[in-house]
Amino acid sequence: MTFGFASSSAASLSTSASAASASRLLEPAEWASAGIPLLRNPREVVSGLHARHQPKPTTAIVAVLDPDERLRASASFTRRPAPADGWMFRNALLSQLRRVIPHDLRRRTPVRTAVLLYCREGDARWTEEDGAWMWGLRDACTLHGLRCGAYITLTHDGWQVLGEGRGGRRPNAQSPPEPFATSEATPLVPRTGGPVSEVLRRAAAR
C-alpha cells in the first residue's frame, strides 16, 4: 500500500514537472507575434559573432547591441546535457548578461537589444529546444532591462533567424570563421609626439 502510494505521487510530480517545463517555451507563432525587432543586417551580426566565438554544436552566444546595431558585449557558453527547460536557459543567459554588461533597469524604455545565436545539430526547423531558448531569452531580457531581440540558429545547413524566414548558408556550424568586417574594426588612435609622429606629420603636409 505504502509503496504504491509513493510511486503514484512520484509519477504525479514527474508529470507536473514535465508540464511546467513544456509551458516554458514559445511556439514560432507566439514568437512572431511578440514584436521582436528585426535585424537590419542579420548576416553581419551572425558573421561577427561566429568570428569572435567560433561556436560548435551546443554553444550559445548572447550578444547585446546598441540602437545602431553595434556590438556592445557578448558571451558564449556550452549548454549542459540536460532536458531543454526555458527556466534553466533563462538563468544561464541572465548570468552571462550580468557578467558582461550592466543592467538597464532604471530606464523607462529599453534601449539596448539582446540577441541569441545557438549552434546545434539538426536542420533549421523549429524544435522544442529552440522554444525553450526563446522563452529564456525573453525572460532574461525583461530581468536585465533589455529589448528581446532575434533568436538565431546555426546548423550544418547554415544560419536561420527563427520567426523571420531569413537565413543563409554561411557561416554554418562547420565553416571557418570569416574575417571581421572593416566597418566593425576599432579605429586606431594615433599617438602624439615623438620622432615617428613628426615624420608622419611632415609626410602628410607634403
Beta strands, then each sheet from edge to edge (+ up, - down):
strand 1: 59-65
strand 2: 71-78
strand 3: 113-119
strand 4: 147-155
strand 5: 158-161
strand 6: 166-168
sheet 1: 2+ 1- 3+ 4+ 5- 6+
end
